[in-house]
């Protein structure tokens, strides 16, 4: 062809990246790798091959991690952790800085190995994955430097087990390793079975950068190896990124162990195009949202929602753009999309598309020829997909988007939120007021306005609902690698042994305290009651014995009170102050009740009531002061980190401190806009049942705080199983902690528990920002500006 003909056709000639350095590195290891444990590589053992998705050819063999291998890695990490944590923050910062620099110096080989091992285009690894990984180490070097001043009262968690996926192998490593090391933890990391090579290369670079032995350990293997790490008694925290199904298994495996857990799971993210959007920009947004990394992105904008008035125009432009996309091998610098990870994933994608077409969907697909070898699937859009079709509801994890229309912004929100996932959303509108209104209403951990798939180390990343919990990146992500020093050292809770009943106390009128549901006193569904035994053995009263239906009724009442979350912070503050005022007016009565139930000395009882009043005032003060921050990532724009209420929260109140424990666990949830179903202290429930008389005179809307009495174990299990409960706080026995964590997997609700440790509810550590963080979830809203 002549130069003129090239200009006419605009065809690209292949431009292959040089892979000689990567091949030489593999050859230097004879293309066989052992684990990296205690600062050195072990002898390669029995394992499996990793192959190039673009060609199907073998790259290397890696070792299958065994129980003995995991034991050795955890032991090495444990041995190194105390000394690593004891280093001044500045010393750890220097090491992370060195890691960032060595990544930059070796960016070319890392980019090539990543592209070969994963199948994604070299342009993406070179321009996005590797630079952003270096940015994570730079950013978290800063948190290491500032740890003493910014995280006073917090200690490292300890040994961290990390399991990462194959879609962003090196970037996911950086997301997890950088904050863990920065804050004084040590790591045992398992890379994905299909893409282990950049993790092994990074281990070699970390060794060269002088990272102390045992601080970073890499164990390769399949899912069985990951399960060994998650279940290991020597691991203090598990950080997992992957499928929701595996996340559930990890939640069950770690239940009751005391391990900290963060889960970054699947998604089915909405991509909302309003009628006033810049349609060409939105079409380019779709390219980035679903065809970046072959659609193998947990936050991919795989559900396109287009306003009816512009739907035909938008789809015509999208179809035209689809035809221009180039698919090819990973090292070709001229391609837009590479291979999916393996033949099995390609078959899964094709099967879901074929099922959708068979169900009536309209197929729009790129028509260009695909490479003969490798696992390639063309860019695809499915229109008119039936709502019940798996392609419309489940994560495809491939270059496939489903498209549907909406009429009004309200309908767009309903469609966007009609999903069990809640990882991300993208909103396209030239009306910033409309865009931000939609951003506030969409249930997602990340919302992009007029952009998509934008990420930065300084901005937290993570989801809600079945997309998991916890955040990675930024200040909010640091707290997931730290533990509050005072509460971590609390002694184990001693079981309360009630006094032997001696008969009813003499009262003027016999009284049975009812439940409090939907703003009204309610008899228990089962019609049963339990006696409340006083400190001297007298029966003080009877309370209702709550059951599954009572929990159901209370959750329904809390769900109906959803407008509480939209009240102004000032309004919530006023009501909490009013509750404190009304409790103060009855302080003597509540103190007497504490004495009668627990046998506490009068001075101690009066101090508990005074502390409860103070705590209500504290959370009234926090209600309009616990605010978000404005992140300033390296872009023309801002990211607004907004703390949002979680929704309906269950609370199993501690047996001890029957009034203060009840107030300390319910008030922060109410202050931040949640609705609560509280199970009163099992042994001493009368302080909570007396409290609903305070509620009735304090203008708290019906359903915001519901009180059920009965067995903590029975009612805790019902709250954990209920999919209408979004978060569960449980303070009781170690067995209760295990039960609620294990049963919470239905909707992967957030669980906050003491693992059977008796916290001192009178201490300053029993109130404040720790509880407010647990009562909220951060939504990061990215807002670019300028032309």
N, C-alpha and C positions, 0 to 999 in steps of 0.2 A: 504493500500500500504506500501511496505517496503521502507527504505531509498534509496536502490539501484534503486527501481522502480521510485521514485521521481526524482532521478538524470537522469534516462533515459528519462522520459517524460517531465521534467522541468515544470510540472504543478505547479500553485500557489494555495496554500490553502488560503481561504478568510482571510483577516486581517483587521477587522473592527475597525475603530477609536471609542473611547469611546465618546458618545454624552451625558453623564449624566449631565455635567455642563450646556450644552446648553438647555437641557430639563428642568433643574431646573430653569434656567433664565426665560424661557417661562412660567413655572408654577408660578413663583413669580409674574408675571404680569397677571396671570390667562389667558394667551395666548390671551390677548386683549390689544390693544394699542391705545392711543390717540395721538394727535400731541405734538411735543416738541416746545413750544413757550415761549419766555421770560425766559428761564432757567428752565422750569419745564414742566412735562407732564400734558396734559389735560385729562379730563374724556373721555374714549372711547365713540365714537358715532357710528351712522350707517355707515356701510362700506362694506367690503368684506373680504374673506378669502385668505390667501396665503398658497400655498400647496407645498409639496415636489415633484419636477419633477420626482425623482427616484421612487416614490411609489404612487403618486397621493393622499397621505394622507394630511389632514389639519394640518398646523403648528400653525397658529394664525389668529386672525381677526384684521384688521387695519381700521382706520377711513377714510371715504371719505372727503377730504378737500373741504370746501365750500368757497364761496366768503367772508363770515365773518371770516373764519379761515385764509384765505390769508391776509385779511385786518389786522388782529391781529398780524400775523407774520411779516408783513412789518412794522407795527407801532413799534413793539418791536425792529426790526433791525434798524429802523431809530432813535429811541431813544438812542440806544447803540452806533451808529456809530461815532458820534462826539467825544465821550469820548475815544472810542477804537482807533480812528485815532490819537488822541492827545497824546496817550501814547508814550514815547520814544521807538524807534525801539528795543532797548534792552529788554524792558518790554514785547513787543509782541513776541520777539524771545523766551523769557523764557516760555511763554504760549505754543507756538508751540513745543518747546522742550519737555514740559510736555506731550503734546498730543502724540508726537512720542514715548515717554517712556511708556505711559500707553497703547498704542497699542501693544508694544512689551511685556509688562507684561501680557496682555490678548490675546496674539496671538492665543493660543489654542482654546479658546471659540469663538473668531472671525472666525477662520478657519472653525470650525465645523458648526456654524450658517450659514456662507456663503455657504458651501457645501450643507447643507440641503435645504436652500432657493433657490439656483440656480441650483443644480443638477450636478455641475462640480465635478471632483475628488478632494478628500481631499488633495492629493499631490499637486495639483495646488494652492489651496487656502493657504495651509500651507507653501509651498516653494516659491511661486511667488507673489500672490495677497497681502497677509498681510505684508510680509517684504517690498515689494515695496511701499505700502501705508505708512508705517513708514518712509521709506526713503524720501518720498515726504515732510513729516512734518519736518524732520531734515533739508533737503535741503532748504526749504523755511523759516525755522527759521533763516538761514544764511542771506537770502535776507532781512528779517525784521531788522536784526542787521545792515546791510549795507545800508539800504534804503536811509538815508540822504545823504550819499556820492555818491552812485551809481545812484540815481534817483532824483538828484537835479532839482527843477523846476517842479516836478510832484506831484500831489495830488491823494489820493484814489478816485476811481470813486464814491463810496457811498454804496448803498444797492444793493447787487447782487442776482438776481434770478437764481437759478441753477436747471436744470432738467437733470437727469442722467438715463442711460439705465439699463437693467437687465443683461447684459452679464458680466460686471465686477462691481457689485454693490458697493463694498467697495473701490476698487481701483479708480473707477471714482469719488467717493466722495472725496477721498484724493487729486486727481488731481485738483479738482475744489476748495475745501474748503481751502487747504493749501495756495496757492498763494493769494487767496482773503483775508484771515485773516492776512497773513503776511504783506500785504501792506496797512492795515488800513481799509479795507472794512468789512461790516457785511453781513451775508448770510441768505437767505431763500431758502432751498433746498427741492426739491421734488424727493424722490427716485422712482424707477420704481414701477409700481403697483404690478408686480409679485415678486419683491425682495426687500421689504422695511426693513427687519429685522436688517441687520447689520448697517444701518443708524440709526435706533432707539437705538441699542446697543451702537453705537458711541456717540450719544447724551448723554446717561447715563454716559459714560466714560468721556466725555468732562466736564460734570457737576462735576464729581468727581475730575477732574484735575484742577478745579478752573477757567474755562473759564467764563468770566463775562456774566451775564444774557443778552439775546438778541443778542449776537454776532453771535450765531449759532441757527437757527430755522429750524425744520424739519416738513414739512407738507406732509402727505401721501395722496394718491389719484390716480385717473386715469388721462388720458390725459386731461380731462376737467380742473382738478386742475392745471396742468402744463400750460394750456392756460391762466388761471386766473393770474398766476404769471407773465407770459411773458407780458401780456397786462396791468399789474397794473401800475398806474401812479407813485406810490412810489418806483418803481424799476428802478435803474439807469443803470443796465446792465443785459443782459441775456446771460448765458453760457449754451449751449445745446449740448448734445451728443445723437445722435439717427439717425433716418432715414432721407434721403434726402427729402422725401415728407413732413415730419413734419417740417424740417428745413425751407422749403419754406413758410409754413404757419406762422412760427414765424417771418421770414423776413417781410412778409406782415403785420402781426399784429403790429410789432414795427416800421414800416416805418414812418418816419417823427417825431417820438417821441423824438429823441435825445438820445435814449438808445444806449449804446455800445452793440455790439453783437459779439459773437464768436460761430461758428458752426463747430462741428466735426461730420461729417456725414458718409454716406455709402462709400463702396469701392468695387472694383473688381480687386484686386491687382495681377499683373503679377509675376510669379515665373519663371525666365529665367534660363535654364540649357544649358550652352554652351558645345560644344563637348570635350573641354579639362577639364571639371569639374571633381572633385572627385565625382563619381556617388553615391557611398555609403553614403557619407556625404550629397549629395543633396537629396537622398531618406529620410534620417533622417530629413533634412530640411523640406520636404513635411509633415512629421508627425507633426512637430512643426507648420508649416504654416497653415494647414487646419484642422487637427484633434485635435489640442490644443483647449480646451474649446468647444469641439464639433463643431468647425468651426464657432461658434457664436462670431466672432471677426471682427470688421470693417476693419481691415488691413490684414485679412486672405489672404494667397497666393492662391487664388481660381482659378487662370488661369495659368496652367502649360504650359510653352512654352519650348519645347525641340528641340535642333538642330537635324536635320534629321539623321546625321551620328551615333548618339548614342541613338536614340529614342527607338529602339526595346530593346536594352540592358537595358536602364533606366526603361522602362515600365515593363520588366520582373522582375527586382529587386524590383520595387515598388509593383508589385503584390505579390511577396513573402513576403515582409514586411507587407503588408496589412493583410495577413492571421494571423500574430502574434499578432495583436492588441487585447486587452482585453476590453470588454465593461461590465460595471456593475454599481452597486449603488454607490452613491457619497462617502460614508464613507468607502468603501473598498480601502485600501491603495495599492492594487496590480493591480488596473485597469488603463488603458490608457485613456479611454473615458467614460463619464457619459451620463446622459440624456439631451436631449434638453429641452427647458424651459417649454413647455406645449404641449398638444395635437394639438392645432391649428397650432403651428409652425411646429410640425412634419408633419402634413397634408400638409402644404405649401411646405415643402422640398420634400416630396414624390411626390406631384403633379408636381413640376418642373422637377424632375428626370424622372418621367413617360412620360412627354411631350417630353423631350429630346430623350428618347429611341424611342418613337413613330416617332420622326422626323429623326431617323437613327443613333443616337449615340450608341456606344458600351459601355455596362455597366460592370464595374469592381467593385465588392463589397465584403466586408468581409463576410465570410460564417458562422461564429460562431453564436450560439443561443443567442438571446437577452433576458433579464429578462422579466418575464411574465407581471409584472406591470410597470407602469411608461411610460414616453415618450422617447423612445429610437429609434435611427435611425443608421444604420450601416455605417462605413466609406466607402466612395464611390468615384470612379473616373469615369468620362465620357470621352471617347475618340471619336474622329471624330464627334464632335458636330457641327451641321450646324451653320454658323456664325450668322444667323438671329434668332436662338433659344434663348429664354429668359434665359436659363441656361448659355449660353455663354456670355451674356451681362449684366444681372441683378444680384444683390446681392442675393444669396440664403440664406445666414446666417444659414448654417448648415454644416455638415461634408462632403461636396461634392465639389470636384475639377473637372474642365473641363481641358482636355489636348489637345494640338495641337502642330504641329511641325513648324519649320522655317529652312530656308536654310542658310541665312547669318545674321550677326549681325545687318545689316541695316533693314532686314525684321523683326527681333525680336523687334527692336525699333518701327517700324510701327505697329506691332500687339499689343505691350504693350500700346502704346498711343491711340489705336483705342478704346477708352472708354470715357464715359462722366465723369468717376470717376478719381481721381488722389491722392489717399491717400498714398499708399506705393508700393514698389516693392522689389523683392529679386533677386539678380544676383549671379549665381554660375559659377566661372571660376578660374582656377589656374593661369591665365594670368592677373595680377593685372592691367596692362595697358588697356586691353580690358574691364575688369570689371568697371574701373573708367570711361572709355569713354562711356560705356552704361549708367552708373549711371548719368552722366551729361546730357544725351539725353532723358532719361525716364522722363515723366511728372508725378511727384509724390512729396509729401512733405517729405517722408522718403524713403531712399533706403538702403537696407541691402546687403552687399557684403559677400558672403559665410556664411551667418547666416540669421535668420529671427525672427520676433516677439521679438527682443531685445529692451528693453525700460529702461529708467532711468529718474529720476526726474530732472537731470541737462541737459537733451537734449530735445529740443522742439519736440512736436508731433502735427501733423495737416496736412491737405491736401490742394490740389489745385482743380480747376475746381469744379465739383459738389460734391466733398468730403468736401466742406466747406472752411472756412477761419479763421485765427487766429491760435495761437500756445499755447500749454499747456506744461509747464515745462521749466526749464532753464531761462536765462535772457530774451530771446525773449518772453517767456510766461508772464513774469511780466508786460510788457508794456500793455497787454490787460486788466490789472486791475488798470491802472493808467491813468490820464488825464493831459495834459499840462496845467499848472496853468494859464499862461497868456492868451492863446486862449480861455480857458473855461470862462473867465470873459469878453470877448468881448461884446460890446453892440449889440443890434439887428440892423440889416441893415435897413436903411431908403430907401424907394423906390426912384429911380431917376425920377424926373418929368422933361421931356424935355421942353426947352423953346418953345414958340409958333413960328411956322415957319413964316418967313418974306420974303421968296423968296431965290433964289440961290445967293450964294456969287459970286462976279465977279472974274473969273479966265480966264487965257488965253485960256485954252482948257477944255471943259466939260469932266469930268472923272467919270466913274463908276468902282469901285473896284470889281474885280472878286474874286471868291473863289480860293483856292490854294490846288490842289489835285494831288498827285503823282508827285510832283515837277514841276507842270505846273499851270498857271493861267487858270481857267475854268469858263465858264458861268454857272449860276445856271440852274438846270434841268427845273424848272418851267418857266424860262424866266422872272421872276419877280424881282423887285428891291425895296429897301426901302431907304428913305431919311435919311441922317445923319444930325441932327439938331445941330448947334453949340450953344455955351453958350449964344450968343446974338440973337438967333433965326434964323440966316442965315442957309440955306441949304449948308453944306460944300461939300457934294458929295452924291452919291448913292452907295449902296452896294447890292450885290446879296442876294436874299431871299432864303436861303437854305431850302431844304425839305427832305423827307425820302430818295429819290433816291440819293441826294447829300451825305447824310450820308452813304448810301450803297456804293457809289463810293469811298468815303474817307476811309472807313473801308477796302475795297478791296485793295486800294493802300497801306494802312498800313500793311495789311497782307502780301502783296507781298514783303514788305521791311524787311522780317524776318531776313535777314542776318545781320541787324544792331545789333542784340543781340549777334552775334558771333564776332563782331569786338573787337579788344583789347581795354581795358580800356584806354590805352594811346592814341589810335586813337580817341576815343570819346572825351577825354579831349582836344586834339588839336582842334577839330572842334568847341567845345564850346568856347574855347579861341578865335578862329577865328571869331565866331559870335559876341563875346563881342567886339573884335577889330573893326569889321565893323560897329557895332552899335555906338561905340564911335566916329567913323569918321563922323557920321551923327547926332550927339547929338543935335545940334541946331535945325535941321529940325524936329526931333521927339519931342523936347520940345515945339516948336511952334505948332505942331499938338495937343499936350495935352492941351495947353492954349486955342486953338480954340474950341476944343471939350467940355472941362469941365469948362472953365473960371478960371482955377487955375492961381495963380500968377506966373509970369515967374520964380522966384526963386524956387518955389515949383515944377514946371514942370521940370526945369533943375535937381533938386534933384531926381526926379523920374527916369529920364533917367540915371543919374549917378548910382542910386541904381540898375537899371536893368542891366547895364554893369557889376557892381560889382557882381551881382547875377550870371550872366553867367560865370564869372571867378570863383566864388565860386563853382559852380557845375562842372566846368571844373577841379577844384582842387579835388573835391570829387570823380570824375569819376574813378580815379585809386587809391583811398584811402579808399573808403567804402568797406571794406572787411569782410570776414567771420571770424570765430574763430574755434579753435580746442577744442572740448569738451574732457574731460578725464573721462569717466564714469568708474565705478568699474568693469572693464573687461580688458582682454589683448587685447587692441585695442583702437581706437580713433573714434570719431564721428566728421565729418567735417561739420560745419554749414556754408553753402554757400548761400549768397544772390543772387537770380536769378531774372531776369526781369519777369514781369507778362505776357507781350505780347502786345496786342493792348489796349490802354487806351484812353477813352474819357475824355475830360476836358471841363466843362462849366466855362469859365473864369468869374471872378467877374466883376461887372459893374464898380466899382470904380477902381482907379489906372489902367487905360486901358493898359498901356505898362508894368508896373511892375507886375500887377496881371497876365498878360499873360505869362511873362517870369518866374515868381515864380512858376507857376503851370506846365508849360511844360518842363522847364529845368531839374528838378530832374528826371522826367520820361525818358527824352532823355539820360541823363547822365548814367542811370542804364540799358540802352539797350532796353527800350520800344519804341514802335512806337505810335504816338499820333494823335488823331483827336480832334482838338481844336475848340470850338465855341467861337468866339471873344466876347468881351464885347458888350452886346446888344445895349446899348445906345451910346457907344463910340468905334466902331469897327475899326476905321481907323488906330489906332496905330498897330493893328495886321495885317491889310492888307498892311500897309507900310512895316511891318517886313518881309514879304516874299521876298522883294527885298534884305534884308540882307541875307536871307537863300540862295538865288540864287547865292550869291557871297562868300558863306562860306563852300562849299564842303559838305554840308549835303546831304546824299543820298536821292534820290526821294522817297517819301512815308513815311519818318520817321516823318515828321511834316506836317500835313494837316490842313488847316484853312477853316472853314465854318462860314458864317455870317448869322444872322437871329434871330428868336425868341428863347430865352434861354429855355423857357418852351417846345416849340414844338420840338426843336432839342435835348434837354435833354431827353425827353421821347423816341425819336427814338434811341438814343444811349443806353438808359437803356434796351430797348426791344431787341436790336440787340445781338444775341448770338455769333457774331464774336468779340464782345468787351469783354475783360477780366477784365477790371477795369474801374471805372467811378469816376472822381472827379467833384463835383458840388458845385459851390460857387455862391449863389444867395439867393432867397427868401426861407422862411420856406416851402412854398408850393412846390417849386422845389425839396427840399430835400425829402419830402414825396413822390413825384411822382417818382423820380429816384430809391429810395429804394424799393418802392412797385413794380415797373416794372422790377427790376433787377433779379427777381426770376427765369427767364427762364433758365439761366445758373449759377445762384447764383454768379454773378460777385461781386467783392469787391467794396464797395462804400465808398468814403472819402468825407465828406461834412461838411459845417459849420453850418447847420441848421438855416440859416438865420441870423447868427451873422457876423458882419462886422469886419473881422480881419484887424489889422493894417499891411499892406503889407510892410511898411517901417521898421517895428520893427525887431530886431534880431530873434525873435521867428518865423518869417514867412519864415525862410529858415533853412536848415540843416537836422539833422538826423531824425526828425519827418517825413519830407517829403520823405526822402530816404527810411525809413522803409515802408511807404505807397506805394512806387514805386517798392518794391521788395517783394519776398516771400522766406522764408528760406527753403532750402532743407538740411536735415540732412542725411549725408552719413556715415553709420557705416562700419568701416573697421577693422575687427579683425586681429591680427597677431600672429605668432607662430604656433607650431604644435598642 
